[in-house]
Amino acid sequence: MTQRQTFNRARESVGQARRFVTQAIRGAPGEVIETVALMASELASNCVRHADSQFEMAVIQAGPEIRVEATDRGRGEPVLRNPAPTDPTGRGLQIVDMLAEDWGVEPLAGRGKTVWFTVLVPAADRVGHSCPA
């Protein structure tokens, strides 16, 4: 199942994107929802800060995997930074790198890119899973 929504390049879009992703995975365990929402907020924040266009968030659920994508038409490629403790920004992709099962960047033909991450829902927490008695 895939859900998509486009957001304006505006500060309030970060919260809107977070709510969109949270709603899209509402059947997942609470811990998974919180983790995915945090990472989605980081990707949306990067779109608002660095892209010069609207951005699209997509949530794809297939089996135990949840994939979230943020697509924009901004120039440049995201860089995993190592900010000093006093730097006010630069930790978004570090958070994604630490919490995601996997993540990456896919350049778009022409201009733009999709930054994505995946998480796995533990087998014991999947909807419809039954535990032995």
C-alpha positions in Angstrom: 0.0 0.0 0.0 1.3 3.4 -1.0 0.1 6.8 0.2 1.5 10.2 -1.1 1.0 13.8 -0.3 2.6 17.0 -1.5 3.6 19.8 0.8 4.6 23.4 0.4 8.0 24.7 1.2 7.0 26.2 4.5 7.9 25.6 8.1 4.4 24.4 9.0 4.8 21.6 6.4 7.1 19.7 8.6 4.4 19.1 11.2 1.9 18.4 8.4 4.2 15.8 6.9 4.8 14.2 10.3 1.0 13.9 10.8 0.5 12.5 7.3 3.2 9.8 7.9 1.8 9.0 11.4 -1.7 8.6 10.0 -0.5 6.4 7.1 1.1 3.9 9.6 -1.5 4.1 12.3 -1.7 0.3 12.7 1.9 -0.1 13.6 3.2 -0.4 17.2 3.6 2.9 19.0 7.4 2.7 19.2 7.6 2.2 15.4 5.2 5.1 14.8 7.3 7.4 17.0 10.5 6.4 15.3 9.2 6.8 11.8 7.5 10.1 12.6 10.9 11.5 14.0 12.8 10.4 10.9 10.0 11.7 8.5 10.2 15.1 10.3 14.0 15.2 9.7 13.5 14.5 6.0 10.7 17.1 5.7 12.9 19.6 7.6 15.7 19.1 5.1 13.3 19.6 2.2 12.0 22.9 3.7 15.5 24.1 4.4 17.4 23.1 1.3 15.0 22.6 -1.6 13.5 25.4 -3.7 10.3 23.6 -4.4 7.3 21.8 -2.9 8.1 18.3 -1.7 6.3 15.0 -1.7 6.2 12.4 1.1 5.3 8.8 0.3 4.7 6.0 2.7 5.0 2.5 1.3 4.0 -0.6 3.4 4.9 -4.0 2.1 4.9 -6.9 4.5 7.0 -6.1 7.6 8.7 -3.1 5.9 7.7 0.5 6.0 9.5 2.8 3.5 9.2 6.6 3.7 10.4 8.8 0.9 10.8 12.5 0.6 11.1 13.8 -2.9 12.0 17.4 -3.9 13.4 19.3 -6.9 16.3 20.9 -4.9 19.8 20.9 -6.2 22.6 19.1 -4.4 22.7 15.9 -2.6 22.2 15.3 1.2 25.4 14.8 3.1 25.7 12.9 6.4 27.4 15.5 8.6 29.3 15.3 11.8 28.3 18.6 13.6 30.0 19.8 16.7 27.9 19.7 19.9 27.4 23.5 19.6 26.2 23.4 16.0 22.5 24.1 15.9 21.8 21.9 12.8 23.2 19.0 10.9 21.9 16.0 12.8 18.9 15.0 10.7 20.6 12.4 8.6 22.6 11.1 11.6 19.2 10.4 13.3 18.0 8.6 10.2 21.2 6.7 9.9 21.0 5.5 13.5 17.3 4.5 13.5 16.6 3.2 10.0 17.0 -0.3 8.9 18.4 1.2 5.6 18.3 4.6 3.9 19.6 6.2 0.8 19.4 8.9 -1.9 18.1 8.4 -5.4 18.8 11.2 -7.9 16.0 12.2 -10.2 16.5 12.7 -13.9 17.1 16.4 -14.5 16.9 17.9 -11.1 16.0 16.7 -7.6 16.2 13.6 -5.5 14.3 11.2 -3.3 15.7 10.5 0.2 14.3 7.4 1.7 14.5 5.2 4.7 13.0 1.8 5.8 12.1 0.3 9.1 10.9 -3.2 9.9 8.0 -3.9 12.1 9.0 -6.7 14.5 7.2 -10.0 13.8 5.6 -10.1 17.3 4.1 -6.6 16.6 2.6 -7.1 13.2 -1.1 -6.8 12.8 -2.7 -10.3 12.6 0.3 -12.0 14.2 -0.7 -14.7 16.7 1.5 -15.9 19.5 1.6 -19.5 20.5 -0.2 -20.3 23.7 
